Amino acid sequence: MKKNEISMNWKGNMSFEGVVNGHKILMDADATVGGENKGPRPKPLMLLALAGCTGMDVVSILKKMRVEVEDFNVSVSADMTEEHPVVYSTIHIVYEFKGQGLDMDKLQKAIDLSQERYCGVSAMYRKFVNITHEIKVVN
């Protein structure tokens, strides 16, 4: 069975340093709740994980399809509930491609394969939140 492990070390106040795959990530809270804003909050990092997972999938799939893009950006937004525990109620992904003559069907297929088959982060998140997406192409 595969396994992921991380470690987290308290750095004082609301600051924690995590080690993921040998890379350090500093997380902290906003000053209004006792932090010093030294790093990102945990929930937005969940969105970053989603963007990274699906982005890597899409790049890999498009390479196999021989689709060349000049630039590619993934942005993720999420609405949160008002009551505690505050959780994401919806997540929306925007896949933005730059390039000439990009085949929309191939772009959509790569995204669908990521969302429906390959991206484990999407698969986990879909168990508790609705995820939508859109494609933007700029030339």
Secondary structure, 3 states (H helix, E strand, C coil): CCCCCCEEEEEECCEEEEEECCEEEEECCCHHHCCCCCCCCHHHHHHHHHHHHHHHHHHHHHHHCCCCCCEEEEEEEEEECCCCCCCEEEEEEEEEEECCCCCHHHHHHHHHHHHHHHCHHHHHHCCCCEEEEEEEEEC
